Amino acid sequence: MPSAAPSATQAGALEYLSLPAAARLIARVGVLECLRGVEQAIEADFRRWPEFSKTARLAQPTPDGVIELMPVADARHYAFKYVNGHPRNTRLGLPTVMAFGAIARVDTGAPVFLSELTLSTALRTAATSVMAARCLARPDSRVMALIGNGSQSEFQALGFVGLLGIRSLRLYDVDAAATRKLMRNLADVDVELRACASVAEAVQGADIVTTLTADKTRATVLQGELLRPGMHINAVGGDCPGKTELDAAILRRARVFVEFEPQTRIEGELQHAAPGSAVTELWRVLVGQAPGRRDAAEITLFDSVGFALEDYSAMRCLQALGRAHGLLESLALMPALRDPKDLYSLVREARAGTISA
């Protein structure tokens, strides 16, 4: 899978992946192959975790949702993501989550890539879930409960079916129309689909339970008494302060794995946990510093809130794919000046009608 480093195409211009171009790219390459490439890029970057300057994302809560900025950098590149989470947006005809991001060179500060990150976020979230499950779920896992069948559910389903061998999906959402939508979109996928009437029905017999709900509340979507030995819980929906999905008892019964502990403490299911409770950052499992699943009976929990490094990895992968398929545009966002001290020359050229397009 292409993973070339970002680079500007010309002075004053940067490469741009629009949302329509991203959709065409994913359709052309295939969702599964995009997920595979993004997973590989995320794993490669997690394996060099200490090389990155990391910080918890900056969140601005609002009465209706949250707006966040997510930065990360290494010695070559600085990347950020802008993302919102507004659960009531669907009533207005808007997605719950919308995002864009950029990569810049550290040595000059020049942006080299600008990208939509709404579709890309769905890819990177599913790819991260799959990467974690490779380490934490039982290798013989074949049944997954998918609780929450909204906008990202197809990507989670396709990732677990195509990359981890799930053969049966048990689906539940408080909105039955969302489940019907998911089943229509997966109609051509070689997997058993079962619409369930409750969380308890969906979870019964599941090897993996993925919670992917959107309400900005301290919800208890999954009760502790539903856990069974050997389960892996992939908790995706609790991703901002005041928003959770799991019974606090689950945190006491499961071994907990996270992306970046300082961020998860304030945003994830760890909001339930006592300060200093034992957790393992996933990168340590990938590089062999900590064990993943230790036996077939252990209950594991990936408390996934989404981290900026995953977005950098996804942008890097999709930029390379977009370039290879001729789907990137050149965007004149930064000034290209004959004299770098003469910014006013752009105004003079515009008045004279000589400014380049």
Secondary structure, 3 states (H helix, E strand, C coil): CCCCCCCCCCCCCEEEECHHHHHHHHHHHCHHHHHHHHHHHHHHHHCCHHHCEECCCEEEEECCEEEEEEEEECCCEEEEEEEEECHHHHHHCCCCCCEEEEEEECCCCCEEEEEECHHHHHHHHHHHHHHHHHHHCCCCCCEEEEECCCCCHHHHHHHHHHHHCCCEEEEECCCHHHHHHHHHHCCCCCCEEEECCCHHHHHCCCCEEEECCCCCCEEEEECHHHCCCCCEEEECCCCECCEEEECHHHHHHCEEEECCHHHHHHHCHHHHCCCCCCCEEHHHHHCCCCCCCCCCCCCEEEECCCCHHHHHHHHHHHHHHHHHCCCCEEECCCCCCCCCCCCCHHHHHHHHCCCCC
